[in-house]
Amino acid sequence: MLRYALTRGVLLIAGLLVSSVIIFFTLRVFPGDVAQLIAGTQASPEQVEAIRQSLGLDKPLLAQYTDWIGGILHGDLGTSQLSGASVGTELAEKARVTWPLALMSMTIAMLIAAPFGVLSAMLRGRAGGTALSVAAQAVAAIPVIWAGMMLVVVFAHWLGWLPAQGFPRTGWSTPAKAFESLLLPAMTIGIVEGAMLMRFVRSATLQAAGQDFVRTAAAKGLTRRQALIRHGIPAVGLSIVTVLGVQVAGIIVGSVVVEQLFTLPGIGRMLVADVGTRDLVKVQSELLVLTGFVLVIGFLVDLVHHAIDPRQREEAG
């Protein structure tokens, strides 16, 4: 297990390094000049160049990249080129919205996918199973922004149960209000992602139902449904753990859209604003943090899968 964890850890670090290179140099291809934006349209070329020098933009790209990575290795994500604020401090503040939103979304997705996916498989060939499959297909095809708008209409405007926008200024010092403000955005992401994951759970359950150990349990006196619940569902859990790591990327992407729609002060909304202002230091650090979060979740999923799957332990041994 330790050897496997070390190997995956090396791959995680390599993935972060490759991601940092792609993020940094891709952003430099985009048009626009933050120095010109800071100086204004009336500034002389000399004034613009002076700002470029003060920001270190006159250095070779490789030198700028190594400065950025060197700072990250020392715990410094950089300084905003526009405001001069610490990127790490701003990210930490915005993460207090984004990470709880992602966790709530993932929880809702699992609460939808696991029971309804298994139920859909158990009702295969019946009207109920067909209805669940069709509903999952339909919901999974809905764009996140449309799902959010429909939920706002129902739960905020018609029923008045949840706030349509915003996050309390007091933040998590008033946990009930903070949770309430994130519930509708989390439902927006969780319902769509849950429908996508539900189809996978259904497929994995049907595959488990055809395994020899389920047939053997049924032959020993259990009904097929009892055999599936007692012996097949635990095997499905391995598949769910694997695909859940993949779904994290979709949840992060959904968070960017949802934070805009619900005006939440999270990392996604800050990222969109910083792209518009060409604040490259903030953008590259924000993208690296989001990418790192997805890679770390994948790393943890690999470790969990390896720990609970005896076949992988035998292969590693």
Phi and psi in degrees as GROMACS dihedral restraints (atoms count N, CA, C in turn):
[ dihedral_restraints ]
;  ai    aj    ak    al  type     phi  dphi    fc
    3     4     5     6     1   -63.9    20    10
    4     5     6     7     1   -42.7    20    10
    6     7     8     9     1   -62.4    20    10
    7     8     9    10     1   -42.2    20    10
    9    10    11    12     1   -63.0    20    10
   10    11    12    13     1   -43.6    20    10
   12    13    14    15     1   -63.0    20    10
   13    14    15    16     1   -40.9    20    10
   15    16    17    18     1   -64.9    20    10
   16    17    18    19     1   -41.2    20    10
   18    19    20    21     1   -62.6    20    10
   19    20    21    22     1   -46.6    20    10
   21    22    23    24     1   -66.4    20    10
   22    23    24    25     1   -32.7    20    10
   24    25    26    27     1   -65.0    20    10
   25    26    27    28     1   -40.0    20    10
   27    28    29    30     1   -63.1    20    10
   28    29    30    31     1   -42.4    20    10
   30    31    32    33     1   -64.6    20    10
   31    32    33    34     1   -36.4    20    10
   33    34    35    36     1   -62.2    20    10
   34    35    36    37     1   -46.3    20    10
   36    37    38    39     1   -63.6    20    10
   37    38    39    40     1   -41.5    20    10
   39    40    41    42     1   -63.2    20    10
   40    41    42    43     1   -40.4    20    10
   42    43    44    45     1   -63.3    20    10
   43    44    45    46     1   -40.9    20    10
   45    46    47    48     1   -64.1    20    10
   46    47    48    49     1   -39.8    20    10
   48    49    50    51     1   -66.0    20    10
   49    50    51    52     1   -46.0    20    10
   51    52    53    54     1   -62.8    20    10
   52    53    54    55     1   -41.3    20    10
   54    55    56    57     1   -61.9    20    10
   55    56    57    58     1   -40.9    20    10
   57    58    59    60     1   -63.4    20    10
   58    59    60    61     1   -39.5    20    10
   60    61    62    63     1   -64.5    20    10
   61    62    63    64     1   -47.0    20    10
   63    64    65    66     1   -63.2    20    10
   64    65    66    67     1   -45.3    20    10
   66    67    68    69     1   -61.9    20    10
   67    68    69    70     1   -49.5    20    10
   69    70    71    72     1   -62.1    20    10
   70    71    72    73     1   -52.3    20    10
   72    73    74    75     1   -77.1    20    10
   73    74    75    76     1   -26.8    20    10
   75    76    77    78     1   -67.4    20    10
   76    77    78    79     1   -40.2    20    10
   78    79    80    81     1   -63.6    20    10
   79    80    81    82     1   -30.6    20    10
   81    82    83    84     1   -73.9    20    10
   82    83    84    85     1   -12.9    20    10
   84    85    86    87     1   -79.9    20    10
   85    86    87    88     1   -26.5    20    10
   87    88    89    90     1   -65.5    20    10
   88    89    90    91     1   144.3    20    10
   90    91    92    93     1   -71.1    20    10
   91    92    93    94     1   161.9    20    10
   93    94    95    96     1   110.8    20    10
   94    95    96    97     1   155.0    20    10
   96    97    98    99     1  -137.8    20    10
   97    98    99   100     1   114.8    20    10
   99   100   101   102     1   -64.1    20    10
  100   101   102   103     1   -30.5    20    10
  102   103   104   105     1   -64.6    20    10
  103   104   105   106     1   -40.9    20    10
  105   106   107   108     1   -67.0    20    10
  106   107   108   109     1   -36.3    20    10
  108   109   110   111     1   -65.4    20    10
  109   110   111   112     1   -41.4    20    10
  111   112   113   114     1   -68.6    20    10
  112   113   114   115     1   -41.0    20    10
  114   115   116   117     1   -71.2    20    10
  115   116   117   118     1   -32.1    20    10
  117   118   119   120     1    95.1    20    10
  118   119   120   121     1   165.3    20    10
  120   121   122   123     1   -71.3    20    10
  121   122   123   124     1   -20.5    20    10
  123   124   125   126     1   -91.6    20    10
  124   125   126   127     1    -1.8    20    10
  126   127   128   129     1   -72.3    20    10
  127   128   129   130     1   148.3    20    10
  129   130   131   132     1   -79.3    20    10
  130   131   132   133     1   160.2    20    10
  132   133   134   135     1   -56.6    20    10
  133   134   135   136     1   -33.8    20    10
  135   136   137   138     1   -65.9    20    10
  136   137   138   139     1   -41.0    20    10
  138   139   140   141     1   -65.5    20    10
  139   140   141   142     1   -41.1    20    10
  141   142   143   144     1   -63.4    20    10
  142   143   144   145     1   -41.8    20    10
  144   145   146   147     1   -66.0    20    10
  145   146   147   148     1   -36.9    20    10
  147   148   149   150     1   -62.7    20    10
  148   149   150   151     1   -40.2    20    10
  150   151   152   153     1   -67.2    20    10
  151   152   153   154     1   -39.9    20    10
  153   154   155   156     1   -59.4    20    10
  154   155   156   157     1   -41.6    20    10
  156   157   158   159     1   -66.8    20    10
  157   158   159   160     1   -40.2    20    10
  159   160   161   162     1   -66.8    20    10
  160   161   162   163     1   -28.9    20    10
  162   163   164   165     1   -89.2    20    10
  163   164   165   166     1    -5.8    20    10
  165   166   167   168     1    78.7    20    10
  166   167   168   169     1    15.4    20    10
  168   169   170   171     1   -78.6    20    10
  169   170   171   172     1    -8.8    20    10
  171   172   173   174     1   -84.2    20    10
  172   173   174   175     1    -9.5    20    10
  174   175   176   177     1   -74.0    20    10
  175   176   177   178     1   157.0    20    10
  177   178   179   180     1   -58.6    20    10
  178   179   180   181     1   150.5    20    10
  180   181   182   183     1   -58.3    20    10
  181   182   183   184     1   -37.8    20    10
  183   184   185   186     1   -63.8    20    10
  184   185   186   187     1   -38.1    20    10
  186   187   188   189     1   -67.4    20    10
  187   188   189   190     1   -39.9    20    10
  189   190   191   192     1   -63.5    20    10
  190   191   192   193     1   -39.4    20    10
  192   193   194   195     1   -65.4    20    10
  193   194   195   196     1   -46.4    20    10
  195   196   197   198     1   -65.6    20    10
  196   197   198   199     1   -33.7    20    10
  198   199   200   201     1   -62.8    20    10
  199   200   201   202     1   -43.0    20    10
  201   202   203   204     1   -64.7    20    10
  202   203   204   205     1   -49.5    20    10
  204   205   206   207     1   -65.5    20    10
  205   206   207   208     1   -39.2    20    10
  207   208   209   210     1   -60.8    20    10
  208   209   210   211     1   -40.0    20    10
  210   211   212   213     1   -63.9    20    10
  211   212   213   214     1   -42.2    20    10
  213   214   215   216     1   -61.8    20    10
  214   215   216   217     1   -41.0    20    10
  216   217   218   219     1   -63.2    20    10
  217   218   219   220     1   -23.1    20    10
  219   220   221   222     1   -99.9    20    10
  220   221   222   223     1    12.6    20    10
  222   223   224   225     1    83.7    20    10
  223   224   225   226     1    16.0    20    10
  225   226   227   228     1  -116.0    20    10
  226   227   228   229     1   112.8    20    10
  228   229   230   231     1   -83.5    20    10
  229   230   231   232     1     2.3    20    10
  231   232   233   234     1   106.8    20    10
  232   233   234   235     1  -178.3    20    10
  234   235   236   237     1  -125.9    20    10
  235   236   237   238     1   136.8    20    10
  237   238   239   240     1   -57.5    20    10
  238   239   240   241     1   131.4    20    10
  240   241   242   243     1   -71.9    20    10
  241   242   243   244     1   -19.7    20    10
  243   244   245   246     1   -97.1    20    10
  244   245   246   247     1   -47.8    20    10
  246   247   248   249     1   -97.5    20    10
  247   248   249   250     1   -19.8    20    10
  249   250   251   252     1    78.0    20    10
  250   251   252   253     1     5.4    20    10
  252   253   254   255     1   -80.4    20    10
  253   254   255   256     1   155.7    20    10
  255   256   257   258     1   -69.5    20    10
  256   257   258   259     1   126.5    20    10
  258   259   260   261     1   -65.3    20    10
  259   260   261   262     1   -40.4    20    10
  261   262   263   264     1   -60.6    20    10
  262   263   264   265     1   -41.4    20    10
  264   265   266   267     1   -64.9    20    10
  265   266   267   268     1   -44.0    20    10
  267   268   269   270     1   -65.8    20    10
  268   269   270   271     1   -40.9    20    10
  270   271   272   273     1   -63.1    20    10
  271   272   273   274     1   -41.5    20    10
  273   274   275   276     1   -60.9    20    10
  274   275   276   277     1   -39.2    20    10
  276   277   278   279     1   -68.1    20    10
  277   278   279   280     1   -45.1    20    10
  279   280   281   282     1   -70.1    20    10
  280   281   282   283     1   -30.1    20    10
  282   283   284   285     1   -64.0    20    10
  283   284   285   286     1   -22.9    20    10
  285   286   287   288     1   -65.6    20    10
  286   287   288   289     1   -14.2    20    10
  288   289   290   291     1  -103.9    20    10
  289   290   291   292     1   -46.0    20    10
  291   292   293   294     1   -68.2    20    10
  292   293   294   295     1   -46.1    20    10
  294   295   296   297     1   -67.1    20    10
  295   296   297   298     1   -43.8    20    10
  297   298   299   300     1   -60.9    20    10
  298   299   300   301     1   -36.7    20    10
  300   301   302   303     1   -62.2    20    10
  301   302   303   304     1   -44.7    20    10
  303   304   305   306     1   -64.0    20    10
  304   305   306   307     1   -41.7    20    10
  306   307   308   309     1   -65.4    20    10
  307   308   309   310     1   -44.1    20    10
  309   310   311   312     1   -63.7    20    10
  310   311   312   313     1   -40.7    20    10
  312   313   314   315     1   -62.7    20    10
  313   314   315   316     1   -42.9    20    10
  315   316   317   318     1   -64.5    20    10
  316   317   318   319     1   -39.5    20    10
  318   319   320   321     1   -63.9    20    10
  319   320   321   322     1   -45.2    20    10
  321   322   323   324     1   -63.5    20    10
  322   323   324   325     1   -41.7    20    10
  324   325   326   327     1   -59.8    20    10
  325   326   327   328     1   -42.1    20    10
  327   328   329   330     1   -69.5    20    10
  328   329   330   331     1   -39.0    20    10
  330   331   332   333     1   -64.4    20    10
  331   332   333   334     1   -25.8    20    10
  333   334   335   336     1   -85.8    20    10
  334   335   336   337     1   -49.5    20    10
  336   337   338   339     1   -68.6    20    10
  337   338   339   340     1   -46.6    20    10
  339   340   341   342     1   -63.2    20    10
  340   341   342   343     1   -57.0    20    10
  342   343   344   345     1   -70.0    20    10
  343   344   345   346     1   -41.6    20    10
  345   346   347   348     1   -74.6    20    10
  346   347   348   349     1   -30.9    20    10
  348   349   350   351     1   -66.0    20    10
  349   350   351   352     1   -44.0    20    10
  351   352   353   354     1   -65.6    20    10
  352   353   354   355     1   -43.8    20    10
  354   355   356   357     1   -62.2    20    10
  355   356   357   358     1   -40.7    20    10
  357   358   359   360     1   -61.6    20    10
  358   359   360   361     1   -38.9    20    10
  360   361   362   363     1   -68.9    20    10
  361   362   363   364     1   -40.7    20    10
  363   364   365   366     1   -68.9    20    10
  364   365   366   367     1   -25.7    20    10
  366   367   368   369     1   -99.5    20    10
  367   368   369   370     1    19.6    20    10
  369   370   371   372     1   -56.8    20    10
  370   371   372   373     1   133.3    20    10
  372   373   374   375     1    88.2    20    10
  373   374   375   376     1    -7.3    20    10
  375   376   377   378     1  -106.1    20    10
  376   377   378   379     1   167.9    20    10
  378   379   380   381     1   -62.7    20    10
  379   380   381   382     1   -40.3    20    10
  381   382   383   384     1   -63.5    20    10
  382   383   384   385     1   -42.8    20    10
  384   385   386   387     1   -64.6    20    10
  385   386   387   388     1   -40.6    20    10
  387   388   389   390     1   -64.5    20    10
  388   389   390   391     1   -42.1    20    10
  390   391   392   393     1   -62.8    20    10
  391   392   393   394     1   -42.1    20    10
  393   394   395   396     1   -64.5    20    10
  394   395   396   397     1   -40.7    20    10
  396   397   398   399     1   -65.2    20    10
  397   398   399   400     1   -43.4    20    10
  399   400   401   402     1   -64.8    20    10
  400   401   402   403     1   -41.6    20    10
  402   403   404   405     1   -62.7    20    10
  403   404   405   406     1   -41.9    20    10
  405   406   407   408     1   -63.3    20    10
  406   407   408   409     1   -42.1    20    10
  408   409   410   411     1   -61.2    20    10
  409   410   411   412     1   -42.5    20    10
  411   412   413   414     1   -68.1    20    10
  412   413   414   415     1   -46.4    20    10
  414   415   416   417     1   -66.9    20    10
  415   416   417   418     1   -39.7    20    10
  417   418   419   420     1   -63.4    20    10
  418   419   420   421     1   -25.4    20    10
  420   421   422   423     1   -84.1    20    10
  421   422   423   424     1    -8.5    20    10
  423   424   425   426     1   -78.0    20    10
  424   425   426   427     1   127.4    20    10
  426   427   428   429     1   -60.6    20    10
  427   428   429   430     1   145.8    20    10
  429   430   431   432     1   -57.0    20    10
  430   431   432   433     1   -40.7    20    10
  432   433   434   435     1   -64.8    20    10
  433   434   435   436     1   -36.2    20    10
  435   436   437   438     1   -71.2    20    10
  436   437   438   439     1   -38.6    20    10
  438   439   440   441     1   -60.6    20    10
  439   440   441   442     1   -42.2    20    10
  441   442   443   444     1   -62.5    20    10
  442   443   444   445     1   -43.1    20    10
  444   445   446   447     1   -64.1    20    10
  445   446   447   448     1   -39.5    20    10
  447   448   449   450     1   -68.1    20    10
  448   449   450   451     1   -39.2    20    10
  450   451   452   453     1   -67.0    20    10
  451   452   453   454     1   -35.6    20    10
  453   454   455   456     1   -62.9    20    10
  454   455   456   457     1   -44.5    20    10
  456   457   458   459     1   -59.9    20    10
  457   458   459   460     1   -44.5    20    10
  459   460   461   462     1   -75.2    20    10
  460   461   462   463     1   -55.1    20    10
  462   463   464   465     1   -87.3    20    10
  463   464   465   466     1   -24.6    20    10
  465   466   467   468     1   -97.5    20    10
  466   467   468   469     1   -48.1    20    10
  468   469   470   471     1   -88.1    20    10
  469   470   471   472     1   -47.3    20    10
  471   472   473   474     1   -75.5    20    10
  472   473   474   475     1   -52.2    20    10
  474   475   476   477     1   -91.0    20    10
  475   476   477   478     1   -28.1    20    10
  477   478   479   480     1    68.2    20    10
  478   479   480   481     1    25.9    20    10
  480   481   482   483     1   -82.8    20    10
  481   482   483   484     1   -34.5    20    10
  483   484   485   486     1  -129.7    20    10
  484   485   486   487     1   151.6    20    10
  486   487   488   489     1   -69.8    20    10
  487   488   489   490     1   145.2    20    10
  489   490   491   492     1   -82.2    20    10
  490   491   492   493     1   -29.4    20    10
  492   493   494   495     1  -150.2    20    10
  493   494   495   496     1   164.8    20    10
  495   496   497   498     1    88.7    20    10
  496   497   498   499     1   169.4    20    10
  498   499   500   501     1  -139.7    20    10
  499   500   501   502     1   138.0    20    10
  501   502   503   504     1   -59.2    20    10
  502   503   504   505     1   139.3    20    10
  504   505   506   507     1   -61.3    20    10
  505   506   507   508     1   -29.0    20    10
  507   508   509   510     1   -76.9    20    10
  508   509   510   511     1    -6.7    20    10
  510   511   512   513     1    62.4    20    10
  511   512   513   514     1  -139.8    20    10
  513   514   515   516     1   -82.1    20    10
  514   515   516   517     1     4.5    20    10
  516   517   518   519     1   -70.9    20    10
  517   518   519   520     1   -18.8    20    10
  519   520   521   522     1  -118.1    20    10
  520   521   522   523     1    79.1    20    10
  522   523   524   525     1   -59.3    20    10
  523   524   525   526     1   -34.4    20    10
  525   526   527   528     1   -64.3    20    10
  526   527   528   529     1   -45.2    20    10
  528   529   530   531     1   -67.9    20    10
  529   530   531   532     1   -38.3    20    10
  531   532   533   534     1   -64.4    20    10
  532   533   534   535     1   -44.9    20    10
  534   535   536   537     1   -63.0    20    10
  535   536   537   538     1   -42.4    20    10
  537   538   539   540     1   -62.0    20    10
  538   539   540   541     1   -38.8    20    10
  540   541   542   543     1   -71.4    20    10
  541   542   543   544     1   -23.1    20    10
  543   544   545   546     1   -94.3    20    10
  544   545   546   547     1   -12.6    20    10
  546   547   548   549     1   -64.1    20    10
  547   548   549   550     1   -46.7    20    10
  549   550   551   552     1   -66.6    20    10
  550   551   552   553     1   -45.0    20    10
  552   553   554   555     1   -60.3    20    10
  553   554   555   556     1   -39.6    20    10
  555   556   557   558     1   -66.6    20    10
  556   557   558   559     1   -37.1    20    10
  558   559   560   561     1   -63.4    20    10
  559   560   561   562     1   -38.3    20    10
  561   562   563   564     1   -58.2    20    10
  562   563   564   565     1   -48.6    20    10
  564   565   566   567     1   -74.6    20    10
  565   566   567   568     1   -45.4    20    10
  567   568   569   570     1   -63.4    20    10
  568   569   570   571     1   -38.2    20    10
  570   571   572   573     1   -66.7    20    10
  571   572   573   574     1   -45.4    20    10
  573   574   575   576     1   -66.8    20    10
  574   575   576   577     1   -48.2    20    10
  576   577   578   579     1   -65.7    20    10
  577   578   579   580     1   -35.8    20    10
  579   580   581   582     1   -63.7    20    10
  580   581   582   583     1   -38.2    20    10
  582   583   584   585     1   -65.0    20    10
  583   584   585   586     1   -39.9    20    10
  585   586   587   588     1   -64.2    20    10
  586   587   588   589     1   -44.8    20    10
  588   589   590   591     1   -69.7    20    10
  589   590   591   592     1   -30.6    20    10
  591   592   593   594     1   -61.0    20    10
  592   593   594   595     1   -39.0    20    10
  594   595   596   597     1   -63.7    20    10
  595   596   597   598     1   -37.3    20    10
  597   598   599   600     1   -69.1    20    10
  598   599   600   601     1   -41.7    20    10
  600   601   602   603     1   -61.7    20    10
  601   602   603   604     1   -40.9    20    10
  603   604   605   606     1   -60.6    20    10
  604   605   606   607     1   -46.7    20    10
  606   607   608   609     1   -62.7    20    10
  607   608   609   610     1   -42.7    20    10
  609   610   611   612     1   -66.1    20    10
  610   611   612   613     1   -36.4    20    10
  612   613   614   615     1   -67.4    20    10
  613   614   615   616     1   -42.0    20    10
  615   616   617   618     1   -63.8    20    10
  616   617   618   619     1   -37.6    20    10
  618   619   620   621     1   -66.3    20    10
  619   620   621   622     1   -41.1    20    10
  621   622   623   624     1   -65.2    20    10
  622   623   624   625     1   -35.1    20    10
  624   625   626   627     1   -63.2    20    10
  625   626   627   628     1   -24.1    20    10
  627   628   629   630     1   -91.7    20    10
  628   629   630   631     1     1.9    20    10
  630   631   632   633     1   -75.1    20    10
  631   632   633   634     1   154.7    20    10
  633   634   635   636     1   -62.3    20    10
  634   635   636   637     1   -37.7    20    10
  636   637   638   639     1   -68.1    20    10
  637   638   639   640     1   -27.8    20    10
  639   640   641   642     1   -72.4    20    10
  640   641   642   643     1   -41.2    20    10
  642   643   644   645     1   -63.2    20    10
  643   644   645   646     1   -40.2    20    10
  645   646   647   648     1   -63.2    20    10
  646   647   648   649     1   -43.7    20    10
  648   649   650   651     1   -62.8    20    10
  649   650   651   652     1   -37.6    20    10
  651   652   653   654     1   -67.9    20    10
  652   653   654   655     1   -35.8    20    10
  654   655   656   657     1   -68.9    20    10
  655   656   657   658     1   -22.7    20    10
  657   658   659   660     1   -86.0    20    10
  658   659   660   661     1     4.9    20    10
  660   661   662   663     1   122.9    20    10
  661   662   663   664     1   -14.9    20    10
  663   664   665   666     1   -78.1    20    10
  664   665   666   667     1   149.0    20    10
  666   667   668   669     1   -70.0    20    10
  667   668   669   670     1   162.0    20    10
  669   670   671   672     1   -61.1    20    10
  670   671   672   673     1   -36.9    20    10
  672   673   674   675     1   -67.4    20    10
  673   674   675   676     1   -43.3    20    10
  675   676   677   678     1   -63.3    20    10
  676   677   678   679     1   -41.8    20    10
  678   679   680   681     1   -63.2    20    10
  679   680   681   682     1   -39.6    20    10
  681   682   683   684     1   -67.3    20    10
  682   683   684   685     1   -44.7    20    10
  684   685   686   687     1   -65.9    20    10
  685   686   687   688     1   -41.8    20    10
  687   688   689   690     1   -78.0    20    10
  688   689   690   691     1   -36.5    20    10
  690   691   692   693     1  -117.5    20    10
  691   692   693   694     1   -28.3    20    10
  693   694   695   696     1   -84.3    20    10
  694   695   696   697     1   -39.6    20    10
  696   697   698   699     1   -60.3    20    10
  697   698   699   700     1   -42.5    20    10
  699   700   701   702     1   -57.9    20    10
  700   701   702   703     1   -35.2    20    10
  702   703   704   705     1   -68.6    20    10
  703   704   705   706     1   -34.1    20    10
  705   706   707   708     1   -64.2    20    10
  706   707   708   709     1   -31.8    20    10
  708   709   710   711     1   -56.1    20    10
  709   710   711   712     1   -35.9    20    10
  711   712   713   714     1   -61.1    20    10
  712   713   714   715     1   -44.1    20    10
  714   715   716   717     1   -66.9    20    10
  715   716   717   718     1   -38.1    20    10
  717   718   719   720     1   -64.4    20    10
  718   719   720   721     1   -42.6    20    10
  720   721   722   723     1   -58.7    20    10
  721   722   723   724     1   -41.8    20    10
  723   724   725   726     1   -64.9    20    10
  724   725   726   727     1   -50.9    20    10
  726   727   728   729     1   -71.2    20    10
  727   728   729   730     1   -25.8    20    10
  729   730   731   732     1   -63.1    20    10
  730   731   732   733     1   -36.3    20    10
  732   733   734   735     1   -61.8    20    10
  733   734   735   736     1   -37.0    20    10
  735   736   737   738     1   -69.4    20    10
  736   737   738   739     1   -37.4    20    10
  738   739   740   741     1   -65.7    20    10
  739   740   741   742     1   -22.0    20    10
  741   742   743   744     1   -57.3    20    10
  742   743   744   745     1   -39.5    20    10
  744   745   746   747     1   -60.2    20    10
  745   746   747   748     1   -42.7    20    10
  747   748   749   750     1   -64.4    20    10
  748   749   750   751     1   -35.8    20    10
  750   751   752   753     1   -67.4    20    10
  751   752   753   754     1   -40.2    20    10
  753   754   755   756     1   -64.3    20    10
  754   755   756   757     1   -45.7    20    10
  756   757   758   759     1   -61.5    20    10
  757   758   759   760     1   -42.0    20    10
  759   760   761   762     1   -62.9    20    10
  760   761   762   763     1   -33.1    20    10
  762   763   764   765     1   -63.1    20    10
  763   764   765   766     1   -37.0    20    10
  765   766   767   768     1   -60.3    20    10
  766   767   768   769     1   -45.7    20    10
  768   769   770   771     1   -69.7    20    10
  769   770   771   772     1   -44.9    20    10
  771   772   773   774     1   -67.3    20    10
  772   773   774   775     1   -37.7    20    10
  774   775   776   777     1   -64.1    20    10
  775   776   777   778     1   -32.9    20    10
  777   778   779   780     1   -68.4    20    10
  778   779   780   781     1   -45.8    20    10
  780   781   782   783     1   -64.1    20    10
  781   782   783   784     1   -40.1    20    10
  783   784   785   786     1  -101.2    20    10
  784   785   786   787     1    11.2    20    10
  786   787   788   789     1    47.1    20    10
  787   788   789   790     1    51.1    20    10
  789   790   791   792     1   -91.8    20    10
  790   791   792   793     1   135.0    20    10
  792   793   794   795     1   -81.1    20    10
  793   794   795   796     1    63.8    20    10
  795   796   797   798     1  -108.9    20    10
  796   797   798   799     1  -174.3    20    10
  798   799   800   801     1   -65.7    20    10
  799   800   801   802     1   -39.2    20    10
  801   802   803   804     1   -60.8    20    10
  802   803   804   805     1   -46.1    20    10
  804   805   806   807     1   -66.8    20    10
  805   806   807   808     1   -39.1    20    10
  807   808   809   810     1   -64.7    20    10
  808   809   810   811     1   -37.9    20    10
  810   811   812   813     1   -61.7    20    10
  811   812   813   814     1   -45.7    20    10
  813   814   815   816     1   -60.6    20    10
  814   815   816   817     1   -43.8    20    10
  816   817   818   819     1   -64.3    20    10
  817   818   819   820     1   -40.6    20    10
  819   820   821   822     1   -71.8    20    10
  820   821   822   823     1   -30.9    20    10
  822   823   824   825     1   -63.4    20    10
  823   824   825   826     1   -41.1    20    10
  825   826   827   828     1   -64.8    20    10
  826   827   828   829     1   -31.4    20    10
  828   829   830   831     1   -95.6    20    10
  829   830   831   832     1     0.8    20    10
  831   832   833   834     1    61.7    20    10
  832   833   834   835     1    32.5    20    10
  834   835   836   837     1   -81.8    20    10
  835   836   837   838     1    81.3    20    10
  837   838   839   840     1   -63.5    20    10
  838   839   840   841     1   -36.8    20    10
  840   841   842   843     1   -61.7    20    10
  841   842   843   844     1   -43.8    20    10
  843   844   845   846     1   -67.9    20    10
  844   845   846   847     1   -43.6    20    10
  846   847   848   849     1   -61.0    20    10
  847   848   849   850     1   -47.0    20    10
  849   850   851   852     1   -66.7    20    10
  850   851   852   853     1   -35.7    20    10
  852   853   854   855     1   -71.6    20    10
  853   854   855   856     1   -39.0    20    10
  855   856   857   858     1   -63.2    20    10
  856   857   858   859     1   -44.8    20    10
  858   859   860   861     1   -64.2    20    10
  859   860   861   862     1   -38.8    20    10
  861   862   863   864     1   -67.8    20    10
  862   863   864   865     1   -38.4    20    10
  864   865   866   867     1   -64.3    20    10
  865   866   867   868     1   -44.9    20    10
  867   868   869   870     1   -64.4    20    10
  868   869   870   871     1   -42.8    20    10
  870   871   872   873     1   -63.8    20    10
  871   872   873   874     1   -42.7    20    10
  873   874   875   876     1   -61.9    20    10
  874   875   876   877     1   -38.5    20    10
  876   877   878   879     1   -60.9    20    10
  877   878   879   880     1   -44.9    20    10
  879   880   881   882     1   -64.1    20    10
  880   881   882   883     1   -43.2    20    10
  882   883   884   885     1   -66.4    20    10
  883   884   885   886     1   -39.4    20    10
  885   886   887   888     1   -66.1    20    10
  886   887   888   889     1   -40.7    20    10
  888   889   890   891     1   -61.7    20    10
  889   890   891   892     1   -42.8    20    10
  891   892   893   894     1   -61.2    20    10
  892   893   894   895     1   -39.1    20    10
  894   895   896   897     1   -62.6    20    10
  895   896   897   898     1   -46.5    20    10
  897   898   899   900     1   -65.1    20    10
  898   899   900   901     1   -38.6    20    10
  900   901   902   903     1   -62.9    20    10
  901   902   903   904     1   -41.4    20    10
  903   904   905   906     1   -59.1    20    10
  904   905   906   907     1   -44.4    20    10
  906   907   908   909     1   -64.5    20    10
  907   908   909   910     1   -43.3    20    10
  909   910   911   912     1   -63.9    20    10
  910   911   912   913     1   -44.8    20    10
  912   913   914   915     1   -61.2    20    10
  913   914   915   916     1   -42.3    20    10
  915   916   917   918     1   -66.5    20    10
  916   917   918   919     1   -36.0    20    10
  918   919   920   921     1   -71.2    20    10
  919   920   921   922     1   -33.7    20    10
  921   922   923   924     1  -102.2    20    10
  922   923   924   925     1    -7.3    20    10
  924   925   926   927     1  -101.3    20    10
  925   926   927   928     1   107.7    20    10
  927   928   929   930     1   -63.6    20    10
  928   929   930   931     1   -27.2    20    10
  930   931   932   933     1   -65.7    20    10
  931   932   933   934     1   -39.0    20    10
  933   934   935   936     1   -69.9    20    10
  934   935   936   937     1   -35.7    20    10
  936   937   938   939     1   -64.4    20    10
  937   938   939   940     1   -37.6    20    10
  939   940   941   942     1   -67.5    20    10
  940   941   942   943     1   -41.2    20    10
  942   943   944   945     1   -63.3    20    10
  943   944   945   946     1   -41.1    20    10
  945   946   947   948     1   -67.5    20    10
  946   947   948   949     1   -35.1    20    10
